Amino acid sequence: MNKSNTTKELLIKTVIELLQECTDISEITSRKITKRANVNLSTINYYFNSKDELVNIAINKLIGDTADIYFKNMANSSSSPKDKLRNFLISLSDMVVNYEKYTKQIIPYILLKEKFTETMEILPLVKGCFEETKSDKKYRVISYQLISFMQLVFYRADEFKSFSKIDIMNKKERDALIDMEMNLLIK
Protein backbone atom coordinates (compact mmCIF):
# COMPACT_ATOMS: atom_id res chain seq x y z
CA MET A 1 0.00 0.00 0.00
CA ASN A 2 1.40 3.40 -0.94
CA LYS A 3 1.69 6.33 1.45
CA SER A 4 -1.36 8.06 -0.06
CA ASN A 5 -3.63 5.07 0.59
CA THR A 6 -2.10 4.55 4.03
CA THR A 7 -2.81 8.15 5.04
CA LYS A 8 -6.36 8.02 3.66
CA GLU A 9 -7.05 4.76 5.51
CA LEU A 10 -5.54 6.22 8.69
CA LEU A 11 -7.87 9.23 8.50
CA ILE A 12 -10.91 7.01 7.89
CA LYS A 13 -9.91 4.67 10.73
CA THR A 14 -9.40 7.67 13.02
CA VAL A 15 -12.86 9.06 12.24
CA ILE A 16 -14.43 5.64 12.87
CA GLU A 17 -12.77 5.57 16.29
CA LEU A 18 -14.01 9.08 17.05
CA LEU A 19 -17.52 8.17 15.86
CA GLN A 20 -17.63 5.27 18.27
CA GLU A 21 -16.50 7.48 21.15
CA CYS A 22 -18.73 10.52 20.60
CA THR A 23 -22.40 11.08 21.25
CA ASP A 24 -22.77 13.76 18.59
CA ILE A 25 -20.98 13.88 15.24
CA SER A 26 -20.58 17.63 15.54
CA GLU A 27 -18.03 16.89 18.30
CA ILE A 28 -15.69 15.57 15.61
CA THR A 29 -13.64 18.47 14.36
CA SER A 30 -10.88 18.55 11.79
CA ARG A 31 -8.44 19.37 14.55
CA LYS A 32 -9.50 16.33 16.61
CA ILE A 33 -9.13 14.08 13.60
CA THR A 34 -5.70 15.34 12.59
CA LYS A 35 -4.43 15.43 16.16
CA ARG A 36 -5.47 11.79 16.74
CA ALA A 37 -4.05 10.72 13.36
CA ASN A 38 -0.91 12.77 13.99
CA VAL A 39 -1.08 14.51 10.61
CA ASN A 40 -1.16 18.10 9.41
CA LEU A 41 -4.53 19.89 9.44
CA SER A 42 -4.43 20.39 5.65
CA THR A 43 -4.21 16.61 5.12
CA ILE A 44 -7.99 16.19 5.27
CA ASN A 45 -8.57 18.57 2.37
CA TYR A 46 -5.64 17.08 0.47
CA TYR A 47 -7.18 13.59 0.47
CA PHE A 48 -10.87 14.46 0.73
CA ASN A 49 -12.98 17.37 -0.51
CA SER A 50 -13.98 18.23 3.05
CA LYS A 51 -14.25 16.95 6.59
CA ASP A 52 -17.90 16.15 5.85
CA GLU A 53 -16.87 13.88 2.99
CA LEU A 54 -14.35 12.12 5.24
CA VAL A 55 -16.96 11.62 7.97
CA ASN A 56 -19.48 10.36 5.42
CA ILE A 57 -16.97 7.84 4.05
CA ALA A 58 -16.14 6.66 7.58
CA ILE A 59 -19.82 6.21 8.47
CA ASN A 60 -20.46 4.35 5.24
CA LYS A 61 -17.53 2.06 6.00
CA LEU A 62 -18.78 1.52 9.56
CA ILE A 63 -22.32 0.69 8.43
CA GLY A 64 -21.24 -0.91 5.18
CA ASP A 65 -19.92 -4.11 6.73
CA THR A 66 -23.36 -4.85 8.19
CA ALA A 67 -25.06 -3.97 4.92
CA ASP A 68 -22.74 -6.08 2.78
CA ILE A 69 -23.63 -9.25 4.65
CA TYR A 70 -27.35 -8.69 4.18
CA PHE A 71 -27.15 -7.65 0.54
CA LYS A 72 -25.05 -10.67 -0.41
CA ASN A 73 -27.62 -12.94 1.23
CA MET A 74 -30.45 -11.09 -0.51
CA ALA A 75 -28.81 -11.42 -3.92
CA ASN A 76 -28.71 -15.19 -3.49
CA SER A 77 -32.34 -15.36 -2.38
CA SER A 78 -34.94 -17.04 -4.57
CA SER A 79 -37.63 -14.50 -3.59
CA SER A 80 -39.56 -12.51 -6.18
CA PRO A 81 -38.09 -9.15 -7.29
CA LYS A 82 -40.85 -7.33 -5.38
CA ASP A 83 -40.07 -9.27 -2.17
CA LYS A 84 -36.34 -8.66 -2.66
CA LEU A 85 -37.00 -4.95 -3.15
CA ARG A 86 -39.23 -4.80 -0.08
CA ASN A 87 -36.66 -6.69 2.00
CA PHE A 88 -33.89 -4.40 0.73
CA LEU A 89 -35.83 -1.26 1.69
CA ILE A 90 -36.81 -2.67 5.07
CA SER A 91 -33.26 -3.77 5.86
CA LEU A 92 -31.86 -0.45 4.71
CA SER A 93 -34.36 1.47 6.85
CA ASP A 94 -33.63 -0.79 9.83
CA MET A 95 -29.93 0.03 9.45
CA VAL A 96 -30.68 3.75 9.26
CA VAL A 97 -32.62 3.52 12.53
CA ASN A 98 -30.06 1.23 14.22
CA TYR A 99 -27.28 3.67 13.33
CA GLU A 100 -29.42 6.78 13.85
CA LYS A 101 -26.64 8.40 15.87
CA TYR A 102 -24.70 8.65 12.59
CA THR A 103 -27.28 8.58 9.84
CA LYS A 104 -29.41 11.46 11.09
CA GLN A 105 -26.49 13.80 10.69
CA ILE A 106 -25.17 12.55 7.34
CA ILE A 107 -28.48 12.39 5.47
CA PRO A 108 -28.29 16.10 4.51
CA TYR A 109 -24.85 15.46 3.03
CA ILE A 110 -26.17 12.43 1.15
CA LEU A 111 -29.25 14.28 -0.12
CA LEU A 112 -27.34 17.33 -1.28
CA LYS A 113 -23.88 16.14 -2.32
CA GLU A 114 -23.53 12.39 -2.66
CA LYS A 115 -24.64 10.09 -5.44
CA PHE A 116 -27.58 7.88 -4.51
CA THR A 117 -25.83 4.53 -4.90
CA GLU A 118 -28.83 2.72 -3.46
CA THR A 119 -30.91 3.82 -6.46
CA MET A 120 -28.59 1.85 -8.73
CA GLU A 121 -28.64 -1.14 -6.37
CA ILE A 122 -32.42 -1.38 -6.47
CA LEU A 123 -32.77 -0.60 -10.17
CA PRO A 124 -32.61 -4.28 -11.28
CA LEU A 125 -35.18 -5.15 -8.61
CA VAL A 126 -37.51 -2.38 -9.76
CA LYS A 127 -37.14 -3.56 -13.36
CA GLY A 128 -37.91 -7.11 -12.24
CA CYS A 129 -41.13 -5.96 -10.58
CA PHE A 130 -42.45 -4.74 -13.92
CA GLU A 131 -41.05 -7.53 -16.10
CA GLU A 132 -39.52 -4.99 -18.50
CA THR A 133 -42.83 -3.27 -19.39
CA LYS A 134 -41.66 0.30 -18.76
CA SER A 135 -38.88 2.49 -20.09
CA ASP A 136 -35.49 2.63 -18.40
CA LYS A 137 -36.20 6.27 -17.52
CA LYS A 138 -39.35 5.27 -15.59
CA TYR A 139 -37.46 2.54 -13.70
CA ARG A 140 -34.82 5.07 -12.70
CA VAL A 141 -37.41 7.59 -11.51
CA ILE A 142 -39.20 4.96 -9.42
CA SER A 143 -35.87 3.85 -7.88
CA TYR A 144 -34.99 7.46 -7.11
CA GLN A 145 -38.41 8.14 -5.59
CA LEU A 146 -38.21 5.12 -3.30
CA ILE A 147 -34.75 5.98 -1.96
CA SER A 148 -34.93 9.78 -1.77
CA PHE A 149 -38.38 9.72 -0.16
CA MET A 150 -37.18 7.40 2.61
CA GLN A 151 -34.04 9.48 3.19
CA LEU A 152 -36.11 12.64 3.53
CA VAL A 153 -38.59 10.93 5.84
CA PHE A 154 -35.77 9.75 8.11
CA TYR A 155 -34.17 13.17 8.15
CA ARG A 156 -37.44 14.92 8.97
CA ALA A 157 -38.92 12.12 11.09
CA ASP A 158 -40.60 14.42 13.62
CA GLU A 159 -42.24 16.60 10.99
CA PHE A 160 -43.28 13.54 9.00
CA LYS A 161 -44.84 11.98 12.11
CA SER A 162 -46.69 15.20 12.90
CA PHE A 163 -48.06 15.40 9.36
CA SER A 164 -48.74 11.73 8.56
CA LYS A 165 -49.18 10.23 12.04
CA ILE A 166 -46.58 7.61 11.02
CA ASP A 167 -43.68 7.10 13.41
CA ILE A 168 -40.77 6.12 11.19
CA MET A 169 -38.81 5.02 14.26
CA ASN A 170 -41.44 2.37 15.02
CA LYS A 171 -40.56 -0.75 13.00
CA LYS A 172 -44.15 -1.83 12.40
CA GLU A 173 -45.16 1.62 11.16
CA ARG A 174 -41.95 1.97 9.13
CA ASP A 175 -42.51 -1.37 7.39
CA ALA A 176 -46.12 -0.41 6.68
CA LEU A 177 -44.92 2.85 5.14
CA ILE A 178 -42.54 0.95 2.86
CA ASP A 179 -45.41 -1.32 1.81
CA MET A 180 -47.57 1.76 1.14
CA GLU A 181 -44.84 3.38 -0.96
CA MET A 182 -44.24 0.22 -2.95
CA ASN A 183 -47.97 -0.19 -3.58
CA LEU A 184 -48.17 3.39 -4.84
CA LEU A 185 -45.20 3.03 -7.19
CA ILE A 186 -45.25 -0.67 -8.06
CA LYS A 187 -48.62 -2.18 -8.83
N, C-alpha and C positions, 0 to 999 in steps of 0.2 A: 504494500500500500504506500502511495507516495505521500509526501508531507501535506499536500493540499487536502487529500481525502482524510488523512489522520486528524488534521485540525478541524475539518468540518464535523467529523464523527465525534471528536472531543467536545465541541460546542453543543451538538445535539445531545450527547450523553449527559453533559453538565445541566442542560435545561431539563431533561427528564428527571434528574436527581432533584433539582429545585422544585419541579412540579410536584413531586411526591412529598416534599417537605412543607410546601406552603398551603395555606388555606384559600388564598386568592391569587390568581395569576398576575394581577397588577403589582403584587409584591416582587415579581421577578423583573429586575431592571437590567439594562445592558451592563452596568457596572458590576452587579452581583454575578452575572454570567461570566464576564471576562476575568473578574477577580478569582472566582472558583476555578476557572479553566487555566488561569495563569497565562493569559494572553493579553495583547494590547486591545484597547477599547475599539479601535477601528477595524479589528478583525471580523466582527460580526457583519459589518457592511461590506467588507471585502468578499466574504464567502456567501452572504445572503443579501437580499435586497433591503431587509430591515430586521429588527428584532422580532416584529410580529411574524414575519415569514419563518424565522428560526423557531419560534415558539410553536407555530402551527405545524411545522415539520416534526418537531419533537412530540407533540400531542398525537399526531397521526401515527408516528412510530410506536408510541406507547399503546394506543388503542388498536393499531393495525395488527398486532400479533393475535389478539383475540378475534378480530374480524377474519383474518386469513384462515383460521381453523374452521370457522363456520362456513365461509364461502366455498372452501374446497369440498366440504361435506355436501353442501347444497348442490354444487355442480355435478356431483356424482349421484345425486338423488334421481329416482325414477318418477318423481311427482310431475304433474302437469305444469306447463309454463306459468299458468295463473297461480297455482299453489306455490311454485318456486318464487315467483315475484312477491306474493303476499308474505311468504316466510322471510324473504330477503328484507322487505320493508319493515316487518315486525322485528327482526333481529337487529337491523340497523337502528331502529328507534329505541329498542331496549338498550343497546350500547350507548346511545346518546344520553339516555336517562341514567344509566349506571355510571357514566363518566361525566355527569352533569357539571361537576366541579371544573372540568376543562372545557367541555363542549359549549356551554352557555357563553363563554367568553370568546371562543374562536368562531362561532357561527357568523358574526358580522364580517370577519375577515374572509370566510369562505364565500358568503353571499356576494361580497363586493369585489374580491380580488382573485379568488382561486377558481380554477376550472372545476366544474362539477363532474368529477370522475365517476361518481355513482350513476350519473345519467347514462354513461357509456356502458357501465356494468349491467344495468337493467335493460338496455336496449334490446338485446336478443330475446329476453324474456317477454318484453312488451310485444315484439314482433310475433313471438310464438303464440301469444294470447289471441292474436287476430288471424293467424294462419296466412300471413302475407296478403291480406285483403286491402291494406291501406298503403299509402305512399310512405317512403322513408321519412319524408319531412313530418308527416303526422305522427309516426312512431317516435321521432325525436322530440316533438312537442309534448307528447303524452309523458315520455320519460322525464323531461325537464319539469313538467307540472308536478308530477308525483314527488320528485326529490326536493325541488325548491319550495313547494308548499309545506312539506314536513319540516324543512329547515326553518322557515319563517315561523311556523307554529311553535316549534321548540324555543326559538329565540324570544317570541312574544307570548309565552305560555300563559301568563296572568291575564293579559288583554284578551287572548283567545278564549280562555275559560270564562271571563266576564261576558263576552259576546255570545259564545256558542253554548255555554254551560257544559263544555267538555273539558275535563281535567286531563291534559296530555301526560301528566305525571302518574296517573292511575293506569296501570297496565290494561285492565279490561276496557276502559274508555278509549285508550290509545289504540288498541287493536280494533275496536269497533270503528274508530275514525278511519283507520287504514282500509278497512272493509268498505266503508262508505265511499271513500275516495276512489278505490278501485272500481266499485260499482258505477260510479259516475263516469269514469273515464274508459273503463273496459267492460263492455256489455257481455 
